[in-house]
Amino acid sequence: MVSTPNTTTPAALQRGEATLDEIAEIRLSSVFLPLATPVSDAKVLTGRQKPMTEVAFLFVEIETAEGHRGIGFSYSKRAGGPGQFAHAKEIAPTLLGEDPSDIAKLWTKLVWAGASVGRSGLATQAVAAFDVALWDLKATRAGLPLAKLLGAHRDSVRCYNTSGGFLHTPTEQVLENASASLAQGIGGIKIKVGQPDGKADLRRLAAVREHVGDDVPLMVDANQQWDRATAQRMGRALEEFGLVWIEEPLDAYDAKGHAALAASLDTPVATGEMLASVAEHWELLRHDAADIIQPDAPRIGGITQFLKLAALAEHQQVQLAPHFAMEIHLHLAAAYPLEPWVEHFDWLEPLFNERLRISGGRMHVSSRPGLGITLSEQARAWTREEQAFRARS
C-alpha cells in the first residue's frame, strides 16, 4: 500500500465548538470483480459493446480521529474503473481534517476539487464513493441502519431479479432462473429485450409469462436499443403481457421521445439508470418522460445527490426503482414515500461478508448500522491498487 502521510489540514483552522470529530484517514481500493459468465444484452447484439467480463469498483474507507468508520463504493462496467480510482486519489486529501458530519459541504468541496472535469460522469462517480462512505459513517456512529437515519417509510422493499434474464442466456435457462429466483423469495422477474429480430423478443417473453403465470410481476429492459418507431411498435406488441414496465426503450437522453412513448402506452415506461447527474434526471421529470425513474446513486454522485433527486421525483409523483447496487439502494428505496422496487443482483455478494435477506417478494432492511456491509477477504484479494491518506497528527 502506498501512503501519503502528514497531509496538511486547513479545515482545522475553521473548526467551531459544534465540530466533535474529524476525518483522520482515507483508504482507497480499486477492486475488479470477475463475472462467472460473460454477460450480453442488446448493446452487445447490436455491436455497440463487447460482452462484460468484470466490474470495476472504487471502495473508499474513512476513519475519524474518534475511531468511527464508514465504507462506500462506486463502480464502472467495461471501462472507467482506473479513471475513477485516479480521480479519487487526486481529490481525497481535501477531506482530511474535515468534520465527517458535514456531508453536503464535503460533496461540494470534492466536486470543486475536480471542477474542470465537470459535475457528472466519471468525476462525480468517484465523488460518490466518498459520499456513500460518509453517510455510512454517520449512520454507523448513530447506531442506526441508514434507512432509519434517513427516515424509513418501510422496513422492506419489493424486489425483482435481472441477472437471470440476459440475452446471452438460452430461453430454457431463463425459465429455470426465473423459477429459482421466485423460490428464493424474489418478487418480480425482468428479462432483457432489444434483439435485432423483435419477434424473437416476443417469443422469449411469451415463454417466460407462460412459465411464471399471470400473477408474477414481469418487466423488460431494451437497454436503449430501439429508435422511436421501433419502441412504439414493440411497446404496443408488449401490452398483452401486463408488464410492470418497459425499461430504457430509447436513448437515455431522449426525454421528448420517452415522453411521447409514455403518453401513448398503457404499460409504464422506466428509464434513468445511465444518467449521471440530478440535472440530467430533471430533464426526464420536467418532460413527464418516465412513469418510473431509475437513478443509480453511485452514478449520480452518491446519496446526497440521490436524496435531492428523490425529493424532485416525489414532487412529480413518479415511482422509483433504483438501478443495481442493492446494498445501497435498499436503504434509499425504504426511505422513499411512494412504494418502490429494488433490483436484485447477486453479482456483488462475494465482495461483502454480509447478505441481504429476501422473502415474500421483498428485500428486508437489517438491524445492522449504516449500510450493514464490510469488505470480504475475497474483495481484498481482487484489489489491484490501493492508496491511503492520513492527516497530520
SULMO-V849955 format. One record per run of one state. SS is the DSSP state (@ for helix, = for strand, . for the rest). FROM is the first residue (numbers start at 1). TO is the last residue. If there is no record, write none. Layout:
ss: [SS SS]
from: [FROM FROM]
to: [TO TO]
This chain:
ss: [. = . @ . = . @ . = . = . @ . @ . @ . @ . = @ . = . @ . = . @ . = . @ . = . @ . = . @ . = . @ . @ . = . @ . = . @ = . = . = . = . = . @ . = .]
from: [1 2 8 10 15 23 40 42 46 52 65 69 78 81 96 103 114 115 118 122 143 145 146 151 156 162 171 185 188 193 198 213 217 222 228 242 245 248 255 265 269 272 278 287 292 294 297 301 303 316 319 323 326 335 341 345 347 352 353 357 360 362 365 370 371 375 376 377 382 383 392]
to: [1 7 9 14 22 39 41 45 51 64 68 77 80 95 102 113 114 117 121 142 144 145 150 155 161 170 184 187 192 197 212 216 221 227 241 244 247 254 264 268 271 277 286 291 293 296 300 302 315 318 322 325 334 340 344 346 351 352 356 359 361 364 369 370 374 375 376 381 382 391 393]
